[in-house]
Amino acid sequence: MSALVPFDHTFVLYDSSDLISLAAAVWSLVPIFILVFYFSWFVCTREIEAVIVAAGHVANDVVNSLVKNTLKQERPELVSELAGFRVVGNGFNEFLGTQYGMPSAHSQFMGFFASYFILKLWLQWSRTEGKAPSQQMKVFGTLCLLFAAYCVCASRVYLFYHTLEQVAVGVSLGAFLGTSYFLLISFARAISLVNWVVNWPFSSWLSVKDSWSEGGFTLEEERLQWLERCKRCKLETSESEKKGN
């Protein structure tokens, strides 16, 4: 039987006596929360954008694994009393079931995530006149994305999972891949490739759509559509009653 190893993406060691360490552990789980959100987003809305960006993250993770196994740089050595046991040097890597730390996968994930959605926010969500996000909302959204990326990156250094260099390379590589992927998907939309996929019989069966490419519908727009549908239903019911009489 092969040696048992923990699932690194959700297995986080932290100092239970340190509140900052606990917060860092929670921030380390943000990439998992984001992936769960993508799945829920697609199931609830059938927006193909959820599939597109999730596929980008998969490609991003593959690149991370290739670079890690090429550079083969160890994680930082440390001597720390974590979770009641002593961790020394490479023993930390062996306990976690991970060997290499360059670049940081979590930081690369957040670099990809932040760069992709910042570009989408500023360059793609034009929508119709009067419906585009305001300049203030774009700045606020950008700051939120950068803050989330910073907190995840900082958590990996604070918890001794990575060196500052490994995190910096990870977030930079992720930002480059996220930008490249955004441009690739924008080109795919420009030549109607995404629209072609949306019109596949399987996509039609799943009711897949691509309305989010221009920012999706606001809550106000969805409510107005619901009210309009209610009015039509009442009108149809009234007309049916009149014909019955």
Secondary structure by P-SEA (a helix, b strand, c coil): ccccccccccbbbbccccaaaaaaaaaaaaaaaaaaaaaaaaaacccaaaaaaaaaaaaaaaaaaaaaaaaccccccccccccccccccaaaaaaaccccccccaaaaaaaaaaaaaaaaacccccccccccccaaaaaaaaaaaaaaaaaaaaaaaaaccccaaaaaaaaaaaaaaaaaaaaaaaaaaaaaaaaaaaacaaaaaaccccccccccccaaaaaaaaaaaaaaaaaaaaaaaaaac
